[in-house]
Amino acid sequence: MDPFVSLDGTAQAELVRRREVTPLELVDAAIARIERCNPKLNAVVQTQFDAAREQAKGPLPEGPFTGVPFLLKDLLAAQRGQPLTGGSRFMKDFVPDHDSELVKRHLRAGLVVLGKTNTSELGLLPTTESALYGPCRNPWDVTRSAGGSSGGAAAAVASGMVPFAHASDGGGSIRIPASCCGLFGLKPTRGRNPTGPDLADAYHWLVADHAITRTVRDSAALLDATEGPDVGAPVFAPPRSRPYLMEVGAPPGRLRIGLSLRNAMGAPVHPECLAAVATAARRLEGLGHSVIEANLHLPGEEDLGQHFMTAWAAGVVHGLEAAARRMGREPDPTEVEPFTWALYQFGLAQGLSGYLRSQEELLRFSRAFAHRFEEVDAWLLPTVTEPAPTLGSFATPPGEPLQPLFHAATFTPYCPMANMAGNPAMSVPLHWSPEGLPIGVQFIGRFGDEATLFRLAAQLEAAHPWTHRRPAVSA
């Protein structure tokens, strides 16, 4: 029996601090779990086991997670000497010569990186089925998607390969796979974690990096280790009042929580996703909170999808052209997926005026969204509109290269608003369907107020725990 598989990162680090285990023992056990589970899931697409073992032999920094095994998403997280493909055939040979600031902070916290996790190409879709690495399977049902774009991270954590893993979120890419795989996923406030030195921002302020975790305390402690602007950061979040780990277990008080099921896309919501929100509302009221049904309607929201798509497409143009400069050659439509190429062409067609208009409208939305927190402390919404979809659901039909985008918009209409406004948001695993599929519910907090979300999440975790549940594919 593996004595570490049920322990979160905080507990594993405590064993190392007490000298009851060595980092190498933790790393060897995690490698064995990856070798056992990954062939069934395709969650880890690059491994660096020899380097990890050498790192684990020490010396390691004395941080909150000294010796704890960790995985990086194969997107944005540059690590010197390790491939960074973004899930794209065009960048399959790119190897950074430096660490990103966030990765430096991961290493400074004592984490030992074992490899990279699967992602959709450039992180564009809410499923993880790239042409480069193939589909990532959901540990709860291998015929279904693990979500995306951080699906590899979620599948690795849910199956027990590692206690937590790096993830990023530009339109729900932490929260969606957390929901699909029965995990906790928090997207921090815009600017909370660093994006340097390579990026002034990621996808025009839409993307935030953090992690997918099994426990709330791991998410809080890891954010404590990584938060704060790097030198020269153009945008950074309001400073925290105290360490986030101190919020875990702290009484949240009687919160006013707005409940909204309306979305501008008008997509139907699966009955089990509605049941997840209804169950969460009852549990919140049972914990003493006030749940207020309200309409999260904002002026001009009907056009927001177009502005978000314009900004997203501009990010694709920027991302592919930046990759072309690194690779020393122009983007080639035979080396990227049809959906990505169509979005690239759409972005080029918008022009400077269209891009600036989208930015103006997204900033206008941010201001209006902030006013919706004058009478509530957080909003409760679905994370997704259906349980984990079957693999292949987001395939590109012949002659319709943008069809996956339209499917994505109806699958996750509730997530992008937190990216557009920059607010912190989390998916909490509080519901399982009769078929045994996990379904998360989403909470969006005030800008800069991760503290309230951590207090609330920890209270829900204590009252309605989820970490004892194990999927079909589990270490």
Residue pairs with C-beta under 8 A, 6 or more apart in sequence:
2 29
2 32
2 33
2 475
3 29
4 12
4 15
4 21
4 26
4 29
4 30
5 29
5 33
5 160
5 475
6 160
7 15
7 163
8 163
8 164
8 213
8 214
8 215
8 217
8 218
8 467
9 65
9 68
9 70
9 163
9 164
9 213
9 218
9 221
9 222
10 64
10 65
10 215
10 217
10 218
10 221
12 21
12 26
12 65
12 67
12 68
12 69
12 163
13 64
13 65
13 66
13 67
13 68
13 110
15 21
15 26
16 22
16 23
16 26
16 66
16 67
16 68
17 66
21 67
22 56
22 67
23 56
23 57
23 58
23 60
23 66
23 67
23 68
23 112
24 53
24 56
24 57
26 56
26 67
26 68
26 69
26 112
27 52
27 53
27 56
27 67
27 69
27 112
27 114
28 53
30 69
30 114
30 161
30 162
31 49
31 52
31 53
31 69
31 114
33 159
33 160
33 161
33 162
33 475
34 44
34 47
34 114
34 115
34 156
34 161
34 162
36 475
37 43
37 139
37 159
37 160
37 161
37 473
37 474
37 475
38 44
38 156
38 161
40 137
40 142
40 473
41 136
41 137
41 138
41 139
41 142
41 146
41 155
41 156
41 159
41 473
42 118
42 133
42 134
42 135
42 136
42 137
42 152
43 117
43 118
43 136
43 137
43 146
43 151
43 152
43 153
43 155
43 156
43 159
43 161
44 71
44 114
44 115
44 116
44 117
44 118
44 152
44 156
44 161
45 74
45 115
45 116
45 117
45 118
45 133
45 152
46 74
46 82
46 83
46 115
46 116
47 114
47 115
48 82
48 113
48 114
48 115
49 114
49 115
52 69
52 112
52 113
52 114
52 115
55 112
55 113
56 67
56 112
60 66
60 67
60 110
60 112
61 107
61 108
61 109
61 110
62 110
63 108
63 109
63 110
63 111
63 225
64 109
64 110
64 221
64 222
64 224
64 225
65 109
65 110
65 111
65 221
65 222
65 225
66 109
66 110
67 110
67 112
68 110
68 111
68 112
68 163
69 111
69 112
69 114
69 162
69 163
70 106
70 111
70 112
70 113
70 114
70 162
70 164
70 165
70 166
71 113
71 114
71 115
71 116
71 117
71 152
71 153
71 156
71 161
71 162
71 165
71 166
72 79
72 103
72 106
72 113
72 115
72 116
72 117
72 165
72 166
73 116
73 117
73 119
73 150
73 152
73 153
73 165
73 166
73 167
73 168
74 83
74 84
74 85
74 86
74 87
74 116
74 117
74 118
74 119
74 152
75 84
75 86
75 87
75 119
75 122
75 123
75 149
75 168
76 86
76 100
76 123
76 168
76 195
76 199
76 202
76 207
76 209
77 84
77 100
77 102
77 103
77 116
77 166
77 168
77 209
78 84
78 96
78 98
78 99
78 100
78 103
78 198
79 96
79 99
79 100
79 103
79 113
80 96
80 97
80 98
80 99
81 95
81 96
81 97
82 95
82 96
82 113
82 116
83 92
83 93
83 94
83 95
83 116
84 91
84 94
84 95
84 96
84 116
85 91
85 92
85 94
85 132
86 119
86 121
86 122
86 123
86 319
86 323
87 118
87 119
87 120
87 121
87 122
87 123
87 128
87 130
87 132
87 133
87 149
88 121
88 122
88 130
88 132
88 323
88 335
88 336
88 337
88 340
89 131
89 132
89 335
89 336
90 320
90 323
90 327
90 331
90 332
90 335
90 336
91 323
91 326
91 327
92 132
93 327
94 323
94 326
94 327
98 197
99 107
100 194
100 195
100 196
100 197
100 198
101 194
101 195
101 196
101 197
101 230
102 166
102 193
102 194
102 195
102 209
102 226
103 113
105 194
105 225
105 226
106 113
106 166
106 225
106 226
107 113
108 225
109 222
109 225
109 226
114 162
116 152
117 150
117 152
117 153
117 155
117 156
117 165
117 166
118 128
118 130
118 133
118 136
118 151
118 152
118 155
119 128
119 130
119 148
119 149
119 150
119 151
119 152
120 126
120 127
120 128
120 129
120 130
120 148
120 149
120 151
121 130
121 131
121 132
121 336
121 337
121 339
121 340
122 316
122 319
122 320
122 340
123 148
123 149
123 150
123 168
123 170
123 173
123 207
124 149
124 312
124 316
124 339
124 340
124 343
125 148
125 149
125 339
125 394
125 404
125 408
126 147
126 148
126 149
126 171
126 172
126 173
126 176
126 384
126 394
126 408
126 411
126 412
127 135
127 145
127 146
127 147
127 148
127 151
127 389
127 391
127 393
127 394
128 135
128 136
128 145
128 146
128 147
128 148
128 149
128 150
128 151
128 152
128 155
128 177
129 135
129 136
129 145
129 148
129 391
129 392
129 394
129 395
130 337
131 337
135 145
135 391
135 392
136 145
136 146
136 148
136 151
136 152
136 155
137 143
137 144
137 145
137 146
137 155
137 391
137 473
138 144
138 145
138 146
138 147
138 155
138 158
138 180
138 181
138 388
138 471
139 146
139 155
139 158
139 159
139 181
139 471
139 472
139 473
139 474
140 158
140 181
140 182
140 388
140 436
140 437
140 438
140 471
140 472
141 388
141 435
141 436
141 437
141 472
142 472
142 473
143 390
143 391
144 180
144 387
144 388
144 389
144 390
144 391
144 437
145 151
145 180
145 388
145 389
145 390
145 391
145 393
145 394
146 152
146 154
146 155
146 158
146 177
146 180
146 181
146 388
147 154
147 176
147 177
147 178
147 179
147 180
147 181
147 384
147 388
148 173
148 176
148 177
149 168
149 170
149 173
149 177
150 165
150 167
150 168
150 169
150 173
150 174
150 177
150 212
151 177
151 180
152 165
153 165
153 166
153 167
153 177
153 211
153 212
154 165
154 167
154 177
154 178
154 180
154 181
154 183
154 185
154 212
155 177
155 181
156 162
156 165
157 163
157 164
157 165
157 181
157 183
157 212
157 213
157 214
158 181
158 182
158 183
158 214
158 471
158 474
159 471
159 473
159 474
159 475
160 470
160 474
160 475
161 475
163 213
163 214
163 218
164 211
164 212
164 213
164 214
164 218
164 219
164 222
165 211
165 212
166 209
166 210
166 211
167 173
167 174
167 177
167 185
167 209
167 210
167 211
167 212
168 174
168 202
168 207
168 208
168 209
168 210
169 175
169 185
169 187
169 207
169 208
169 209
169 210
169 419
170 202
170 203
170 206
170 207
170 208
170 312
170 315
170 419
171 206
171 308
171 312
171 408
171 412
171 415
171 416
171 419
172 383
172 384
172 412
172 415
172 416
172 419
174 185
174 186
174 187
174 208
174 210
174 211
174 212
174 427
175 185
175 187
175 383
175 415
175 425
175 426
175 427
175 440
175 442
176 383
176 384
176 412
176 415
176 427
177 183
177 185
177 212
178 184
178 185
178 212
178 383
178 427
178 429
178 440
179 185
179 383
179 384
179 427
179 429
179 438
179 439
179 440
179 442
180 384
180 387
180 388
180 437
180 438
180 440
181 212
181 388
181 438
181 471
182 429
182 432
182 438
182 440
182 466
182 469
182 471
183 212
183 213
183 214
183 429
183 438
183 440
184 212
184 213
184 214
184 215
184 216
184 219
184 426
184 427
184 428
184 429
184 457
184 461
185 211
185 212
185 213
185 426
185 427
185 440
186 210
186 211
186 219
186 223
186 424
186 425
186 426
186 450
186 453
186 454
186 457
187 208
187 210
187 418
187 419
187 424
187 425
187 426
188 208
188 210
188 223
188 227
188 237
188 424
188 450
189 208
189 237
189 238
189 422
189 423
189 424
189 447
189 448
189 449
189 450
190 205
190 208
190 235
190 237
190 422
190 423
190 447
191 229
191 233
191 235
191 236
191 237
191 422
192 208
192 210
192 223
192 227
192 236
192 237
192 424
192 450
193 208
193 209
193 210
193 223
193 226
193 227
194 226
194 228
194 229
194 230
194 233
195 201
195 202
195 207
195 209
195 230
195 233
196 230
196 231
196 232
196 233
197 230
200 234
201 207
201 234
201 235
202 208
202 209
202 315
203 311
203 312
203 315
203 319
204 311
204 314
204 315
204 359
204 362
205 235
205 422
206 311
206 312
206 315
206 416
206 419
206 420
207 419
208 419
210 219
210 222
210 223
210 226
211 218
211 219
211 222
213 219
213 222
214 467
215 461
215 467
216 248
216 454
216 457
216 458
216 461
217 245
217 248
217 458
219 454
219 457
220 243
220 244
220 245
220 247
220 248
220 454
220 458
221 244
221 245
223 244
223 450
224 243
224 244
224 245
227 237
227 240
227 244
228 236
229 236
237 447
237 448
238 447
238 448
240 450
240 451
241 451
242 451
244 450
244 451
244 454
247 450
247 451
247 454
247 455
247 458
248 454
248 455
248 458
249 458
249 462
250 455
250 458
251 455
251 459
252 289
252 452
252 455
252 456
252 459
254 288
254 289
254 290
255 284
255 289
255 290
255 377
255 378
255 452
255 456
256 289
256 290
256 292
256 375
256 376
256 377
257 281
257 284
257 289
257 290
257 291
257 292
257 376
257 377
257 378
257 379
257 380
257 443
258 292
258 293
258 294
258 296
258 372
258 375
258 376
258 378
258 379
258 380
259 277
259 281
259 291
259 292
259 293
259 294
259 379
259 380
259 381
260 293
260 294
260 295
260 296
260 379
260 380
260 381
261 269
261 274
261 277
261 381
261 382
262 295
262 296
262 297
263 413
263 414
264 301
264 302
264 304
264 305
264 413
265 305
265 409
265 410
265 413
267 385
267 409
267 410
267 411
267 413
268 385
269 382
269 385
269 386
270 385
270 386
270 387
272 387
272 431
272 433
272 434
272 437
272 439
273 382
273 383
273 384
273 385
273 386
273 387
273 439
274 382
275 431
276 382
276 430
276 431
276 439
276 440
276 441
277 380
277 381
277 382
277 441
279 430
279 431
280 380
280 428
280 430
280 431
280 441
280 460
281 291
281 380
283 430
283 460
283 463
283 464
284 291
284 380
284 460
285 291
286 463
287 459
287 460
287 463
291 380
292 375
292 376
294 376
296 372
296 379
296 381
298 304
298 365
298 368
298 369
298 372
299 368
300 361
300 364
300 365
301 365
303 361
304 361
304 362
304 365
304 417
304 420
305 409
306 358
307 357
307 358
307 361
307 362
307 365
308 358
308 362
308 416
308 420
309 346
309 405
310 347
310 350
310 354
310 355
310 357
310 358
311 355
311 358
311 359
311 362
312 343
313 343
313 344
313 346
313 347
313 350
314 347
314 350
314 355
314 358
315 347
316 340
316 343
316 344
316 347
317 344
317 347
317 348
320 331
320 336
320 340
320 344
321 331
323 331
324 330
324 331
331 344
333 341
336 344
337 396
338 396
338 401
339 396
339 401
339 402
339 403
339 404
339 405
341 401
342 401
342 402
343 402
343 405
346 402
350 358
362 420
365 417
365 420
365 421
366 420
366 421
366 422
369 417
369 420
369 421
369 423
370 421
370 446
370 447
372 379
373 446
377 445
377 446
377 452
378 443
378 444
378 445
378 446
378 452
378 453
378 456
379 443
379 444
380 441
380 442
380 443
381 414
381 441
381 442
381 443
381 444
382 414
382 441
382 442
383 412
383 414
383 415
383 427
383 439
383 440
383 441
383 442
384 411
384 412
384 414
384 415
384 439
384 440
385 410
385 411
385 412
385 413
385 414
386 411
387 433
387 435
387 437
387 439
388 437
388 438
389 411
393 407
394 404
394 407
394 408
395 404
396 403
396 404
397 403
414 442
415 425
415 442
417 444
418 424
418 425
418 444
421 447
422 447
423 444
423 445
423 446
423 447
424 444
424 445
424 446
424 447
424 448
424 449
424 450
424 453
425 442
425 443
425 444
425 445
425 453
426 442
426 443
426 445
426 453
426 457
427 440
427 441
427 442
428 440
428 441
428 442
428 443
428 457
428 460
428 461
429 438
429 439
429 440
429 466
430 440
430 441
430 460
430 464
430 466
431 438
431 439
431 440
431 441
432 438
432 439
432 469
433 439
438 469
443 453
443 456
443 457
445 452
445 453
446 452
461 467
